[in-house]
C-alpha cells in the first residue's frame, strides 16, 4: 500500500473543457447536470453549485473534435450528497437526455452519460464510508454491478438543480500508460493508490476511493489538441502542502510553472494539472 503524502483534505477543484458549441454545452450542464451559470462572456462560461465554481467552458468555435487516438478525459464525476439528489439527476436525464449506463460500485451509486461534444460525465453519490470494504493489501474494494435505477428514481424530489454542497468528486483520465500516470500522481505528487484493475489505476488522498482514475482501455496514445479536457485542478489545504508538492515534483524532474493561482504541471500525455490552495 502506498504511503499517504497528500493530506485527506485534498480534493478536486475545477475542471475546464474546450468546446466548439458553447450554447448547447451550457444548456446540457445547466438543464441536465443541474449546475448554475455563475459567470459568462463570449469566450468562457463558468458553472457551479452553491456559488462554488466547478466547471469552466472555454469557447473555441474552430477547435477540431477530439481524435479517437487522443488521451484526455474519460469522465468528470459530479458528486451529490444524497440518494434523493441522485434521483433528481436521474429524472433530469430521463426527461432531457439519454442515460449511457448506471452502476453500483460498492462504494457509490453512479449514473453515466455524455455531453454534446462526447465528453464523459458521471453523477454519483457515495455510500457511507463505514460500509466500504478493503482488500488485504489495504486497497478499497470497488465493483461494477447494475444499479437499481427504479429505487433511485423513487427517491427523487423533483429538484432541478444540484444541491449547493455538490462538487467534483473525481476526474477519470484516458492515458497512454498507467505506469506513467502512477509515476506522477502517486510517486511524485503523493496520492495513494487505492485500487488497481486490468489497465487502470485509482488514486486518492486519504482514504477516499479515488480522486483520480487513469485507464488505457481504449489504447489512446496521442496528446489532445482540440475539444475536450483543457485542464483540471487539485486543491490542497494550505500553502505548506503546496510547497511540499512543488518540491517533490521538482525532485522527480517534472517541469513546474508557478502562476498567480498556484502551480501547473503536465503529465506524460501533456494533460495539464493545476495545483492550488
C-alpha positions as CSV (number, residue, x, y, z in Angstrom):
1,X,0.0,0.0,0.0
2,X,1.4,3.4,-1.0
3,X,2.2,5.8,1.8
4,X,-0.1,8.8,2.0
5,X,1.7,12.1,1.3
6,X,-1.1,14.5,0.5
7,X,-3.5,15.2,3.4
8,X,-7.0,13.8,3.3
9,X,-8.4,17.3,3.0
10,X,-7.1,17.4,-0.6
11,X,-9.9,17.5,-3.2
12,X,-10.6,18.1,-6.9
13,X,-11.2,21.7,-7.8
14,X,-12.4,23.0,-11.1
15,X,-12.4,21.1,-14.4
16,X,-12.0,23.0,-17.7
17,X,-13.2,21.9,-21.2
18,X,-12.5,23.3,-24.6
19,X,-15.8,23.3,-26.6
20,X,-16.8,24.4,-30.1
21,X,-20.5,24.7,-29.5
22,X,-20.8,26.7,-26.3
23,X,-24.6,27.2,-26.2
24,X,-25.6,23.5,-26.4
25,X,-22.9,22.6,-23.9
26,X,-24.0,25.2,-21.4
27,X,-27.6,24.0,-21.8
28,X,-26.5,20.5,-21.0
29,X,-24.6,21.2,-17.9
30,X,-27.4,23.6,-16.6
31,X,-30.5,21.6,-17.6
32,X,-29.3,18.0,-17.4
33,X,-26.5,18.0,-14.9
34,X,-28.1,20.8,-12.8
35,X,-25.3,23.3,-12.5
36,X,-25.9,27.1,-12.3
37,X,-24.2,29.6,-14.6
38,X,-22.0,31.8,-12.4
39,X,-20.2,33.9,-15.0
40,X,-20.3,34.1,-18.8
41,X,-18.9,36.0,-21.7
42,X,-18.3,35.2,-25.4
43,X,-15.2,33.2,-24.7
44,X,-15.9,31.5,-21.4
45,X,-18.7,30.2,-19.2
46,X,-18.3,29.2,-15.6
47,X,-20.8,26.9,-13.9
48,X,-21.1,25.6,-10.4
49,X,-23.2,24.7,-7.4
50,X,-23.9,26.7,-4.3
51,X,-21.8,29.5,-5.7
52,X,-18.7,27.3,-5.9
53,X,-17.1,27.2,-9.4
54,X,-16.9,23.6,-10.7
55,X,-16.7,23.7,-14.5
56,X,-15.1,26.2,-16.9
57,X,-16.1,26.0,-20.6
58,X,-13.6,27.7,-22.9
59,X,-15.2,28.6,-26.2
60,X,-13.2,27.8,-29.4
61,X,-15.5,27.7,-32.4
62,X,-12.7,26.4,-34.6
63,X,-11.5,23.7,-32.3
64,X,-11.5,20.3,-34.0
65,X,-13.2,17.3,-32.5
66,X,-11.1,15.1,-30.2
67,X,-9.3,12.4,-32.2
68,X,-10.0,8.8,-31.4
69,X,-6.4,8.2,-30.6
70,X,-6.1,11.2,-28.2
71,X,-5.6,10.9,-24.5
72,X,-7.6,13.2,-22.2
73,X,-10.8,12.9,-20.3
74,X,-12.7,9.7,-19.6
75,X,-15.2,11.4,-17.4
76,X,-15.9,14.3,-15.0
77,X,-17.6,12.9,-11.9
78,X,-20.0,15.3,-10.2
79,X,-20.7,14.1,-6.6
80,X,-24.1,14.8,-5.0
81,X,-24.7,14.4,-1.3
82,X,-27.7,12.1,-1.2
83,X,-29.7,9.5,-3.0
84,X,-32.6,12.0,-3.4
85,X,-30.2,14.3,-5.3
86,X,-29.1,11.3,-7.4
87,X,-32.8,10.5,-8.1
88,X,-33.3,14.1,-9.1
89,X,-30.4,13.9,-11.5
90,X,-31.8,10.7,-13.0
91,X,-35.2,12.4,-13.6
92,X,-33.4,15.3,-15.4
93,X,-31.5,12.8,-17.6
94,X,-34.6,10.8,-18.4
95,X,-36.6,14.0,-19.4
96,X,-33.8,15.9,-21.2
97,X,-31.1,13.5,-22.3
98,X,-30.1,9.8,-22.7
99,X,-28.5,7.7,-19.9
100,X,-25.5,5.7,-21.1
101,X,-25.2,3.5,-18.0
102,X,-25.8,3.1,-14.3
103,X,-23.7,1.2,-11.8
104,X,-23.5,0.2,-8.2
105,X,-19.7,0.3,-7.3
106,X,-20.0,-0.9,-3.7
107,X,-18.6,2.5,-2.6
108,X,-21.0,4.6,-4.7
109,X,-24.1,4.7,-7.0
110,X,-23.4,6.2,-10.3
111,X,-25.1,7.5,-13.5
112,X,-23.2,7.8,-16.7
113,X,-23.9,10.0,-19.8
114,X,-22.1,12.1,-22.4
115,X,-22.2,15.8,-23.1
116,X,-23.0,17.2,-26.6
117,X,-19.3,17.0,-27.5
118,X,-18.9,13.4,-26.3
119,X,-17.1,14.2,-23.0
120,X,-17.9,11.6,-20.4
121,X,-20.0,12.7,-17.4
122,X,-20.7,10.8,-14.2
123,X,-23.1,11.9,-11.5
124,X,-22.8,9.9,-8.3
125,X,-23.3,9.7,-4.6
126,X,-21.2,7.9,-2.1
127,X,-22.3,5.2,0.3
128,X,-21.2,5.9,3.9
129,X,-17.5,5.2,4.3
130,X,-18.1,2.7,7.1
131,X,-19.8,0.4,4.6
132,X,-16.8,0.4,2.2
133,X,-14.7,-2.8,2.1
134,X,-10.9,-3.0,1.8
135,X,-8.7,-5.8,0.4
136,X,-5.9,-7.4,2.5
137,X,-3.4,-5.1,0.8
138,X,-5.3,-2.0,2.1
139,X,-6.9,-1.0,-1.2
140,X,-10.6,-0.1,-1.4
141,X,-12.8,-2.8,-2.9
142,X,-14.9,-1.5,-5.8
143,X,-17.2,-3.5,-8.0
144,X,-19.4,-2.8,-11.0
145,X,-22.9,-4.1,-10.6
146,X,-26.2,-3.0,-12.1
147,X,-27.8,0.0,-10.3
148,X,-31.4,-0.3,-9.1
149,X,-32.5,2.8,-11.1
150,X,-36.1,2.3,-10.0
151,X,-35.2,2.7,-6.4
152,X,-33.0,5.7,-7.2
153,X,-35.8,7.3,-9.1
154,X,-38.2,6.7,-6.3
155,X,-36.0,8.9,-4.0
156,X,-36.3,11.9,-6.3
157,X,-37.8,15.2,-5.0
158,X,-38.2,17.0,-8.3
159,X,-35.4,19.4,-7.7
160,X,-34.0,20.8,-11.0
161,X,-30.6,21.8,-9.7
162,X,-27.7,20.1,-7.9
163,X,-27.6,20.8,-4.2
164,X,-25.3,23.6,-3.1
165,X,-22.9,21.1,-1.5
166,X,-22.3,19.1,-4.6
167,X,-18.8,19.1,-6.0
168,X,-16.5,17.2,-8.4
169,X,-15.5,14.1,-6.5
170,X,-13.1,12.7,-9.0
171,X,-11.6,13.0,-12.5
172,X,-11.1,9.9,-14.6
173,X,-8.4,10.2,-17.4
174,X,-7.6,8.3,-20.5
175,X,-3.8,8.0,-20.6
176,X,-1.2,6.2,-22.8
177,X,0.4,4.5,-19.8
178,X,-0.9,3.5,-16.4
179,X,2.7,3.4,-15.1
180,X,3.4,6.9,-16.3
181,X,0.3,8.2,-14.7
182,X,1.2,6.5,-11.5
183,X,4.7,8.0,-11.6
184,X,3.2,11.5,-11.5
185,X,0.1,11.2,-9.3
186,X,1.4,8.7,-6.8
187,X,5.2,8.7,-6.8
188,X,5.8,12.4,-7.3
189,X,2.6,14.2,-6.2
190,X,1.7,11.9,-3.3
191,X,-1.7,10.4,-3.9
192,X,-2.3,6.9,-2.6
193,X,-3.1,4.0,-5.0
194,X,-6.5,2.9,-3.8
195,X,-7.2,0.2,-6.4
196,X,-5.7,-1.3,-9.5
197,X,-7.6,-3.2,-12.2
198,X,-6.6,-4.5,-15.6
199,X,-5.5,-1.4,-17.5
200,X,-6.5,1.1,-14.8
201,X,-5.3,2.7,-11.5
202,X,-7.3,4.7,-9.0
203,X,-5.6,7.2,-6.7
204,X,-6.7,9.3,-3.8
205,X,-5.7,11.5,-0.9
206,X,-6.5,9.9,2.5
207,X,-8.9,7.0,2.4
208,X,-11.3,8.2,-0.3
209,X,-12.0,5.6,-3.0
210,X,-10.4,7.8,-5.7
211,X,-9.8,11.4,-6.7
212,X,-8.0,10.4,-9.9
213,X,-8.7,7.5,-12.2
214,X,-6.5,6.6,-15.2
215,X,-7.0,3.9,-17.7
216,X,-5.7,2.6,-21.1
217,X,-8.8,0.7,-22.1
218,X,-9.1,2.5,-25.5
219,X,-5.3,2.3,-26.2
220,X,-5.0,6.0,-26.7
221,X,-1.6,7.4,-27.4
222,X,-1.6,10.9,-28.7
223,X,-1.8,14.2,-26.9
224,X,-5.2,16.1,-27.1
225,X,-5.1,19.3,-29.1
226,X,-8.8,20.0,-29.9
227,X,-12.0,19.8,-28.0
228,X,-12.1,18.1,-24.6
229,X,-10.2,18.4,-21.4
230,X,-8.3,21.7,-21.2
231,X,-7.0,21.3,-17.5
232,X,-8.2,20.3,-14.1
233,X,-7.3,21.3,-10.5
234,X,-6.3,19.5,-7.4
235,X,-7.0,21.8,-4.4
236,X,-4.6,21.5,-1.5
237,X,-5.5,22.5,2.1
238,X,-2.7,25.0,2.7
239,X,0.5,26.7,1.4
240,X,2.8,24.3,3.2
241,X,1.3,21.4,1.4
242,X,1.6,23.2,-1.9
243,X,5.2,24.0,-1.3
244,X,5.9,20.3,-0.4
245,X,4.2,19.1,-3.5
246,X,6.3,21.5,-5.7
247,X,9.5,20.2,-4.1
248,X,8.6,16.6,-4.7
249,X,7.6,17.3,-8.4
250,X,11.0,19.1,-8.9
251,X,12.8,16.2,-7.3
252,X,11.1,13.8,-9.8
253,X,12.2,16.0,-12.7
254,X,8.7,17.4,-13.6
255,X,8.7,20.9,-15.1
256,X,6.6,23.0,-12.8
257,X,5.4,26.5,-13.6
258,X,4.3,29.0,-10.9
259,X,1.2,31.0,-11.6
260,X,-0.8,33.6,-9.6
261,X,-3.2,30.8,-8.5
262,X,-0.6,28.1,-7.7
263,X,1.3,25.6,-9.8
264,X,0.9,24.0,-13.2
265,X,2.5,20.7,-14.3
266,X,1.9,18.4,-17.3
267,X,1.8,14.6,-17.2
268,X,3.3,12.3,-19.8
269,X,0.4,12.8,-22.1
270,X,0.5,16.7,-21.8
271,X,-2.6,16.7,-19.7
272,X,-2.5,19.9,-17.7
273,X,-2.8,19.7,-13.9
274,X,-3.1,22.8,-11.8
275,X,-2.4,22.7,-8.0
276,X,-3.8,25.4,-5.8
277,X,-4.9,26.1,-2.2
